[in-house]
């Protein structure tokens, strides 16, 4: 019987399947069983060490305060190595009763809500102290007393408007440059594509820096820096895999450039999710002036994002529907971020969103760089690319002076 390539392939596949026997499974599990035995042995003998701490080790993370007409609700989480019990609550050095839900005894990494029927006054500052049964105190500050926005129709619409002004409006204003920019020559188009790369590089590093700053507020067990690594690396690899899959289909160069434009819109949208989160959080804690300042600054800064989205397709004639969808893809996440930041902000979530945005932006920079390399092979223009990247980063830096 003749052996065809298909027959050899089936034979090889059969050999690979037959190699997965019970012995293979046993040898795979054996190191894990041995590891469990080593840990058990260590816990039994203690290696001659006294593993009991001389004083209780407790850590309470105060995630957020919610102010209502009925008092103050404190959301706390036990981030220590063992359970703890909150025995007493003080507001500005005065003892107040507090009702804990589900219980004043909080297991490790569990969360509890403490309702304090304190008659707070609008605009005043308060210090809330939580004392455990081991007489360890943890303090949280309310810089400005302000009734926390609730998910009502009015506040939901207000945050939606903020997201529209921050994300959708400036991006579509940037898209309006499309007819004028299409008249430019190849060198200018390469310059604009390089400028887009500069904008995105700055956005990526800016998002990473913001994530690192917020990671200092993340409780230790949640590993803020680890969240940043997970968000950036996994987002980059996922978008790169999707991009390679699309390229393998064998599409035309026009379709490839349109795909890059959509990727830029997605990366900018994920970045705007973090921006909306910051603005919503500023409003939720009563920083009205800060929130308004951020909105105006982001409106001015984000008009350049529309320019970045259209740069790859300036030499083509994309349908108006494509431009519409790209603008919405880049702008709508700002609305979602404002909702999340205004109603349910948490530091770990903020870090993760910013890291995802940074990872998406860095992957899009990689895609833009591939386009630039392809164009440079036809008409080398290293100085044009350098000038474009430099201009893009300087634009983001100067407009960032209005935000930071």
N, C-alpha and C positions, 0 to 999 in steps of 0.2 A: 504493500500500500504506500503510495507516494505521500510524503509529508509536505503539505502546502503551508505557506506562512500563517494562514488562518488556523490550521491544525496545531502548529507549534505554539501560537498565541493562546489557544484554548488549553493546551497542555500545561503551559507555564502558569496560567491563571488557576488551573486545578491544583498544581503543586503549591501555589501561594495559599490557597484556601485550606489545603490539607495540613499546612504547617501550623495552623492555629488550633492546637490540640489542648487537652486538659493540662498537659505538662507545661505548656507555654503559659497558661493562665496561672498555674501554681507558682512558677518561677517569677511571674509578674507581681503576685500578691505577697510572696515570701518576704521581700524587704520591708513592706509596710507592716506585716505582723511582727517582724523583728524590731522595727522602730517602736511599736507599741510596747513590746516587752522591755526595751531599754528605758523608756519613759517611766513605766511602772516600777522598775527596779530602782531608778533614781529617786522616785518619790518615797519609796519604802526605806531606803538607807540614808537619804538626805546628804550623802557624801560627807558626813560628819559636820554639816553646817546647820546652824539654827536659822531656819527659813522664816520664822515668825518675826515680823517687824516690831521694833520697840514701841512704836506708836501707830495708831490706825492710819491706813493710807486710803484717803477718800478724795474724789474729784467730782464736782458737780458743774456741769456746763449749763449756763443760763442762755437758752437759745433766743428767746424774744419775749417782750412784754406786749400785751394787748390791753389797751385802756378802754373801758366801757363806762357808761353812766353808773353801773353797779359796783365798780371798783377796778382792781388790777388783776389780770390773769397772767401768771408767769409760766412759761413753758420751759421745763428744765429736763436735763438728761444726765443720768449717772454714767460718767465716763471713767470711773475708777475701777480697780481690780475686783471689788466685791460689792455686795449690796450695801446701801446706806439708808438711814431713816432721817427725814427732816423733822426736827422736834420743835423748832420755833422760827417765826418770821418777824422781822423788824423792818419798819419803814421810817427812815430818818430818825433812827435810834429809839423809836417807840414800838413796843411789842404789839402785834396784831394777830388776831386769830386768822387761820387760813384753812380752807377746805381743799384737801389733796384728792385728785382723781387720777388713777384708780385707787391709789394708796400712798400714804406718806413714806412707806418703805419701798424703795426703788431698786430693782434688780440691775445688774450690770448691763449697760447700754440701753436700758429701758427708759421710757419717757413718762413724765407726770405733769399734770397741770395743777397749779395752785391758785385758787381764787382768793384774793385778799379784798375784803369789803372796805377799802380805804377811800375816803372822800377826797380824791385828788382835785387840784385846782388847775384850770387851763393855764399853760405857760410856765408853771412852776417846775423846778428840778427836784428829783427824788432819788434816794439811795435805798435799795431794797437788799436786806441781808438775810440769808438763809443759814440757820444753825442746825447742824446735825446732832444726833444723839450722843456723838463723841465730842461735842463742843467745838467742832470745826466749822468756821464761818466762810461763806461764799457770798460775794457782793456783786450786785448788778446796778447799773445806773440808768435812770430815765432823764436825759438831759433837758427835755422839754415835754411836759405833759400835754398830750394831744390825743383826742379820741381816734382810735385806730380805725381806718376805713374798713367797712364790711362789704362782702360780695353782694351789694345791692345794685339795682339797675342803674342808678345815677352814677355811683362810683365806677361800675364796670364800663359805662360809656365814657366817663372821664379818662380812665386809663387807656381805653381804645383810642380816643382822640390824641392822647399823648403819643401812643405808638404810631398813629398815622402821621403826625407832624414830624416825628423823629425818623421814622423809617420810610414810609411810602412816599410822602410828598417830596423830600429832597432827592430820592433816587429817580423819581419820574422827571423832576426838573433836570437832572443830569442827562436823562435819556433824550431830552429835547435838543441836545447838541448833535444828535445823530445826522440830520440832513446837512448841517454845515460841515461837519468833520468828514463826511464822505467825499467832499471835493478835494481833499488833501492828497498829496503824492505819496509814494511808497515810503520814502524816508520819514515823512511826518507820521504815517500810520505805524511804522516801527517805533518811532518816538513815543506815541501814545500807548502802544502795547508795553513798552518798557516803563512808562510812567505808571501804568496799571500795576506792573510788578512791584514798583517802589511803594505805591499805596498799600498793596497787600502785605508786603514785608513789614511795613511799619505797623499795620493793624495787627499782624500776628505777634510781633514782639510786645506791642502795647497790651494785647489781651493776656499774654503770658505773664507780664509784669503785674497786671491787675489780679490775676489768679494767684500769683505768689503772695501778693499783699493780703488778699482775703484769707489765704490758707493759714495765716497766723491766728485767725479767729476760729479755725476748725479744731474741734476737740481731738486730742492725740490719737485715740483709737481709729478715727476715720482717716488719718494720714493724708492731710491736705496736699502735700507734695506728690504723694502717690496718686491721688485723684488727678492731678495735673498731668502726670506721665501717662496714665491710662487714657484720659480724654484726648490728648494730643496724638499719641502714637496710634491708638486704635482708629481714631477718626481719619488720620492720614492714610493708614493702610486700607481701610474700607473704601474710601473714595478713590484711592489709586487702583484697587482691584476692580471697582466699577468702571473706571475710565479705561483700563486695559481691556476689559470685556467688550466695551463699546468699540474700541479700536480694532479688535480682532474680527469684527463683523465685516470689515472691508468697506467702510463708507468713503465718500468723496471728501476732499479737503474742505469743501464748503460745510459739509455736515460736521466734520471734526471741529472746525472753528466755532460753529454754533454750539456744539457740545461744551467747548471750553467756556463760552459765554454763560451757558447755564451753570457750569461748575463755579464760575466766579460769582454768579448771583446766589448760589447756594452757600458758598463760603461767607459772603458778605451777610447773608441772612442769618446764619448761625452766629456770626459776630454781633449782629444787631440784637439778637436774643439776649446777649449779655448786657448790651447797652440799655435795653428796655428794663432788664432786671435791676440795674443800678438806679435808674430813674424811679421805678416803682417803689424800691426800697427807701429811697430818699423821701418820697411823699408819705410812705406808710409810717415813718417815725416822726413826722411833723416838720421835716426840713423843707418847707415850701419854697423858700428862696433858693436853696441848693437845687431842688428839682427843676424850678423854672430856669435857672442858670444852665443846668445840664441840657434841657430841651433846646434852648436857643443855640448853645454851642454845637450840639449834635446836628441840628438842622443845617448849620453852616458847613460843618465838616462832612456830612454825609452826601452833599450834592456831588462830591467827587466820586462817590461810589457808583452813581449812575454812569459816569464817564468810563469807569473801569469795566462795567458790565458790557458796554457796547464796543469797546476797543477791538476785541478779536473779530467782530463781524462788520467792521466799517467798509471793507472792500466788497462785501456781499450785499444781497438784497433780502434780508430776512423779512418774513411776514410780520405785519403789525401785531398779530396775536402773540408771536414769539417775544417781541419787546414787552408786551403787556404782562405775559406770564413771568418773564425774567424780573420785571420791576416788582411784581407782587411777591415773588420768591425771595427777593432781597429785602423787602420792606415789612411784610406781615409778621415775621418773627419778633420784630420790635414790640408789636402789640401783645403777643404771647408773653414776652419777657416782662412787660409792664404789669400784666395781670399777676404773674407769679411773684414778682418783686413786691407788688402792692399788697397782696393778700397772704402769701405763704412763704415769704423769703426765709431761706436758711443758708448759712455759710457754706456747708458742703455742696449744696445744689448750685450756689453761685459759682464756686470754684470749678465744678464739673462743666457747667455751661460755658464758662469762659475758656476752659481748656479745649472743649469740643470746637468752639469757634476758632481758636488758634490753630488747631490741627487741620481744620477745613481750609483755613486761609493759607497755611503753609503748603498744603497739597495743591491748591490752585496756583500758587506761585510756581510750583514745579511744572504744572501743565503749561503755564504761560511761558516759562523758560524754554520748554520744548518747542513751542511755536516760534519763539525768537531765534532759536538755534536753526530751525528749518528755514526761516526767512533770511538769516545771516548767511546761510550756505549759498543762497541765490544772489544776494547783494550784501556783502559784508559791511557792517556798520557798527563796530564796537563802540566808537565814540558816541554815536546816537543812542545806543542802548545805555551807556553810562550816564549820559545827560538825562535820559528819560527816568531811569531809576532814581537818580539824585533829585530831580524835580519832584517826583512823586513823594519821596520821603520828606522833602522840605515842605511840601504843601500840607502833608498830614501833621508835621511838627508845628507849623505856624497856626493852622486851624485848631490844633490841640491846645494852644494857649488860651483859647476861649472856653475850654472844657475843664481842664485840670485845675 
